[in-house]
Amino acid sequence: MAGFVVKEDIDKIRSMANLYDVISDDVTLKPSGSQYMGLCPFHDEKTPSFSVNPTNGYWHCFGCGKSGDVFAYVEEREGVDFREALEILADRYHYELHYEQPSRGQGGMQQPKGVTRVRLLEACSEAQNFFAAQLASKEALPARQLLAGRKFQRADCERFGCGYAPLGGHELVRHLSAKGFTIEEMVEAGLARKGPSGAYDYFRGRVTWPIRDTTGRTLGFGARKLYDDDRIAAKYINTPDTKLYHKNQVLYGIDMAKETVRKTHQIVIVEGYTDVMACHLAGVTTAVATCGTAFGEEHAKIVRRLIADEKLGAIQLIGPTQGSRVVFTFDGDSAGQKAALRAFQFDGRFLTQTFVAVAHDGLDPCDLRINDGDAAVRALIKDARPLYDFVIDTIIDRFDTQYTTGQVGAARAVAPILARIRDRSLVNAYTRKAAGRIGVDVASLQQDVLAERRRQGVRAEDIYAPDPQRAPMSREPQQLDAAARHAIVRGDALNQNYYRVDDAVFSTEQQLMGMVVQVPRAFDPVQFGNLNEASFRIPVFRDVFDVVQAVGGLPPEGSPMSAAAWVTSLVQMAGPMLAPVVEQLAAMPLPVVADQQVIEQQREAGPDAPLRAASGQERVYAQQLLVNLLDASCVRRIAQIRAEMKALPEGEAKFRKLAEISALEQQRQQIQDFVFNNGVR
C-alpha cells in the first residue's frame, strides 16, 4: 500500500460516517436538547458527561476533556493513528480508498510501520470464513456431533459462526497465504505461531467460535478441545492478546445482544459460548459471556455503557423482573459460589441492581435447555435472585447456626460482605435480615458491619437518589424550565476546561459562541454584523470570533453547507491551540428547545445534511445573547468615554466625546427597537 489517502476520499468518509451510529456501538446515547448524552467510553463515571452532536459531527466529554470528530473518536477508541482510523471507517462503510503516489522525498513515509489494525481485522474475518467452511468437512464430524449433542442445528451453528480448525496444523496458514496475508500478519492476529520449521496454525482440531466486537467485526476466537490426544490439555483456549483482542475487554455474543440490551437496559452474563447460544435460542437475547477469563473491571465498564447504567436512569426497580438489571448465571457448586463472590466485588461498579440465576442441580443454561427445554432457560433468568441475597445466604449456609459457635462464625463471615453494600438503606435492611437468619442480635451485627465499613473505607451513599445537579440534563427538552436552563448554562461554564472563570459575562459569551458554532442560522446576519473584537471581554471567545470572521462570517442564507462542514471549517481555521475550544463548543449542551423532528432527521441523514433552520426558541435565545453582548459593549464604551472626559478641559474635544456618547446611546436604542420589533422579550 503506497502513498497517502487522497483528500477527496477523506472528505467522502467524513460525509459518510454517521457519528451517532459510530459512537452508539459503544455507548447508549439519550437525547438532551439538540445533543445526545451518555457515559464516557474513555473514563469511568456515574453521571453522563459525554456529549455528542451528530448534526455537526463533534463530541466532547466534560469529565475527562477529550473531544473531536468521528476520526478522533475512532483513533481514541481503537488506539490507532489517523490513517488507520480512516481505513477502519472506510471498511465499515464499504468504501475503497485511493492512495497518492508519494514523491521521492516522501518515499520513507509511504508505508506505515508494522502490521496495521485493518489488515488484522481482514485476516480474522478470512479465518472465520475458513473455519465456518471447514465445519462441513468430513474431518469435522466430531465437531458437528458435539454441537448436535447440545441441540444445536446447522442453522444455529451458522447463526453463531461455529467452525472447525483442522488437525493438520498448516491448513489455515496456507489458506491465508493464498489470500495474500503475510506470516507476520497471521502471528500478530493470533492465528498462527512461528516454530523451528515455519509457521503453524494456532488452533488445531477444535470447535471454534468467533469473538466479535459490538459492530460484528471478528477480533479473535474461542476453541474447544475435541480429541483426547490434543497437545494442549486445556478444554478451552482463546486467541492470545493482540492489537485487536484483549480477553478482559471482549464479551462473546455482544454483537448479537447489543440492541436488545440497549432497549431493555438488561444484560445476562453466562459462563460459556454454548450457554450464550442456548440463551439466545431460548429467547434470552441479552446473553453474553466472558472469554477465557473471569468477569472483571473492564467488562463492567462495557456493560455499564450499554445498559446506560447511570445515576439518573438505573433506578427503576420495583420487582426482580422490572427496570434495568445485570444477571449473572453460575453453577450451584463451589466453583459457582466462588464466581458469585468474585462478581459481588464488581457490584459496586453498577448503579443498577445485580442478580444471580442458579438452576437446579447446578445445570448451566446449555444443559438446562437440553434437559428441560427453552421455557426453563427463560424462567431461570426471570426468577433470578438479587446478588446480595445469593451471596449472603451462601456465606451463612456454610455454618450450622443452630449452635452458638456457628452463629458467631456466620456473623463474623457475613459482616464484611454486608459492609460492602453501597446503599445505606439496603445495608440496614440486609443486616436485619441476616441477623434473623443467623439468630443473633441485630444491634450487635449492625455494630460489626459499621466497623467493617469504616475499615474498608466504604462511603455511605444513597445510590437511588437522583443527582439534582445533573437532573436537567436527563429531562425531555420540552420540560426545561428557567431553573433547568440556568443549571445547564452554569454547568457549561463550570465544565469547560479552556478558561477558568465563572461569571455572567463569561457565560453570555460562551453561550453565544456555542450558538454560533452549533446553530448559526439562529442569528440575524445584520445584527450579527455589528459585533467586533471589542464586543468580547473573554480572550478565548474573542479569538473564536476572529476564527468565524476568518472563514467569512456566518454561512449565508441558502448555502448548501452542512453543519459538519461548517464546524470543520472553524476547527481547521482555529489551529491546534484553539481547535479543542471549537470542538467543545460544538458539543456543548444548549439550554434551548430544538425541533426534535428536525434533529432526528438530521441524525439519520448524517453529517452531509445541510445546516438546519433554527427553532423559535433558538432564534429568541440567540437574539437575547446578541443583544446582551452588543448592549454591554456600548455600556463599556460609554463608561470609558466618560472616564476620558474627566481628564479633558472644557472645549471642543469634550463636545466630541459627548457626541460619541450620544451616538452610542442611539445605537443602544436601535438595538432595543430591533428587539421589540422582533418580539424578543
Secondary structure, DSSP 8 states (H G I E B T S, - for coil): --S-B-HHHHHHHHHH--HHHHHHTT---EEETTEEEE--TTS--SS--EEEETTTTEEEETTT--EE-HHHHHHHHHT--HHHHHHHHHHHTT----B----GGGGGGSS-SS--HHHHHHHHHHHHHHHHHHTTSGGGHHHHHHHHHTT--HHHHHHHT-EEE-SSSSHHHHHHHHTT--HHHHHHTTSEEEETTEEEESS-SEEEEEEE-TT--EEEEEEEE--TT-SS--SEEE----SS--GGG--BTHHHHHHHHHHHTEEEEESSHHHHHHHHHHT-TTEEE-SSS---HHHHHHHHHHHT--TTTS---SSTTSSSEEEEE--SSHHHHHHHHHHHTTGGG-SSEEEEE--GGG--HHHHHHHH-HHHHHHHHHT-EEHHHHHHHHHHTTS-TTSHHHHHHHHHHHHHHHHT--BHHHHHHHHHHHHHHHT--HHHHHHHHHHHHHHHT---B-TTS--TTTHHHHS-GGG--HHHHHHHHHHHHHH-SS----SHHHHHHHHHHHHHHH-GGGS-HHHHTT--GGG--SHHHHHHHHHHHHTTSS--TT---BHHHHHHHHHHHHHHHHHHHHHHHHH---SS---HHHHHHHHHH-TTSB-----HHHHHHHHHHHHHHHHHHHHHHHHHHHHHHHTS-SSHHHHHHHHHHHHHHHHHHHHHHHHHHTT--
